């Protein structure tokens, strides 16, 4: 199950995010989205977890929790729409 993680500190690393979610179950993949020009974090990313139950537990526990000085926004990622529009909002 793919999880959207928003409001990340620009200093949060993928390994720190992996460790945070690994407390809830097996993490398959972690990706923090970066600006293609500067390489700097855009403040959000995605975590894929193997078991849906573990992912749901992580969402319930970590949403609105403080991490790296920021209050996280954590929810199930929605598939990217193909309407040609930009923007984020937890789409992959």
DRENDO-1510 file (C-alpha; in Angstrom, 1 decimal, always signed):
<recs>
REC; n; res; u; v; w
REC; 1; UNK; +0.0; +0.0; +0.0 .
REC; 2; UNK; +1.4; +3.4; -0.9 .
REC; 3; UNK; +1.2; +6.2; +1.6 .
REC; 4; UNK; +1.5; +10.0; +1.1 .
REC; 5; UNK; +3.6; +11.8; +3.7 .
REC; 6; UNK; +3.3; +15.6; +3.6 .
REC; 7; UNK; +4.7; +18.6; +5.5 .
REC; 8; UNK; +8.1; +17.0; +5.8 .
REC; 9; UNK; +11.1; +19.0; +7.0 .
REC; 10; UNK; +13.4; +19.8; +4.2 .
REC; 11; UNK; +16.1; +18.1; +6.2 .
REC; 12; UNK; +14.3; +14.7; +6.6 .
REC; 13; UNK; +16.2; +11.9; +4.9 .
REC; 14; UNK; +14.7; +8.9; +3.2 .
REC; 15; UNK; +16.4; +6.6; +5.8 .
REC; 16; UNK; +14.9; +8.6; +8.7 .
REC; 17; UNK; +11.4; +8.3; +7.1 .
REC; 18; UNK; +12.0; +4.5; +6.5 .
REC; 19; UNK; +12.9; +4.1; +10.2 .
REC; 20; UNK; +9.8; +5.9; +11.3 .
REC; 21; UNK; +7.5; +3.7; +9.2 .
REC; 22; UNK; +9.4; +0.5; +9.9 .
REC; 23; UNK; +8.2; +0.7; +13.5 .
REC; 24; UNK; +4.7; -0.2; +12.1 .
REC; 25; UNK; +5.7; -3.0; +9.6 .
REC; 26; UNK; +7.9; -3.9; +6.6 .
REC; 27; UNK; +8.7; -0.9; +4.4 .
REC; 28; UNK; +9.0; -1.7; +0.7 .
REC; 29; UNK; +10.1; +1.7; -0.7 .
REC; 30; UNK; +10.6; +5.3; +0.5 .
REC; 31; UNK; +10.8; +8.2; -1.9 .
REC; 32; UNK; +11.1; +11.9; -0.9 .
REC; 33; UNK; +10.2; +14.1; -3.9 .
REC; 34; UNK; +12.8; +16.6; -4.8 .
REC; 35; UNK; +12.8; +19.7; -7.0 .
REC; 36; UNK; +14.3; +18.7; -10.4 .
REC; 37; UNK; +16.3; +22.0; -10.7 .
REC; 38; UNK; +17.7; +22.3; -7.2 .
REC; 39; UNK; +17.6; +18.8; -5.9 .
REC; 40; UNK; +16.0; +20.1; -2.7 .
REC; 41; UNK; +13.2; +18.3; -1.0 .
REC; 42; UNK; +9.7; +19.5; -1.9 .
REC; 43; UNK; +8.4; +18.7; +1.6 .
REC; 44; UNK; +6.5; +15.5; +0.7 .
REC; 45; UNK; +7.1; +11.9; -0.2 .
REC; 46; UNK; +5.7; +8.4; -0.5 .
REC; 47; UNK; +6.2; +5.3; +1.6 .
REC; 48; UNK; +5.2; +1.8; +0.3 .
REC; 49; UNK; +4.4; -0.8; +2.9 .
REC; 50; UNK; +4.1; -4.5; +2.2 .
REC; 51; UNK; +1.0; -5.2; +4.5 .
REC; 52; UNK; -2.1; -3.1; +4.2 .
REC; 53; UNK; -2.9; -3.6; +7.9 .
REC; 54; UNK; +0.5; -2.2; +8.8 .
REC; 55; UNK; +0.1; +0.7; +6.4 .
REC; 56; UNK; -3.3; +1.6; +7.9 .
REC; 57; UNK; -1.8; +1.4; +11.4 .
REC; 58; UNK; +1.1; +3.7; +10.3 .
REC; 59; UNK; -1.4; +6.2; +8.8 .
REC; 60; UNK; -3.6; +6.2; +11.9 .
REC; 61; UNK; -0.6; +6.6; +14.3 .
REC; 62; UNK; +1.6; +9.0; +12.3 .
REC; 63; UNK; -0.9; +11.5; +10.9 .
REC; 64; UNK; -0.6; +14.8; +12.8 .
REC; 65; UNK; +2.4; +13.5; +14.7 .
REC; 66; UNK; +5.4; +15.7; +15.0 .
REC; 67; UNK; +8.6; +14.5; +13.2 .
REC; 68; UNK; +11.7; +16.6; +12.6 .
REC; 69; UNK; +10.0; +19.6; +14.0 .
REC; 70; UNK; +7.0; +19.4; +11.6 .
REC; 71; UNK; +3.5; +18.1; +12.0 .
REC; 72; UNK; +3.1; +15.3; +9.4 .
REC; 73; UNK; +0.2; +14.8; +7.1 .
REC; 74; UNK; -0.1; +11.1; +6.4 .
REC; 75; UNK; -2.8; +9.4; +4.3 .
REC; 76; UNK; -3.3; +6.8; +1.6 .
REC; 77; UNK; -1.9; +8.0; -1.6 .
REC; 78; UNK; -4.3; +8.4; -4.5 .
REC; 79; UNK; -3.4; +7.4; -8.1 .
REC; 80; UNK; -2.2; +10.3; -10.2 .
REC; 81; UNK; -5.0; +11.7; -12.3 .
REC; 82; UNK; -4.3; +11.9; -16.0 .
REC; 83; UNK; -6.2; +15.1; -16.7 .
REC; 84; UNK; -3.0; +17.0; -17.5 .
REC; 85; UNK; -3.3; +19.2; -14.4 .
REC; 86; UNK; -0.4; +19.9; -12.1 .
REC; 87; UNK; -0.3; +19.9; -8.3 .
REC; 88; UNK; +0.3; +17.4; -5.6 .
REC; 89; UNK; -2.1; +16.5; -2.8 .
REC; 90; UNK; -0.9; +12.9; -2.4 .
REC; 91; UNK; -1.0; +11.7; -5.9 .
REC; 92; UNK; +1.6; +9.3; -7.2 .
</recs>
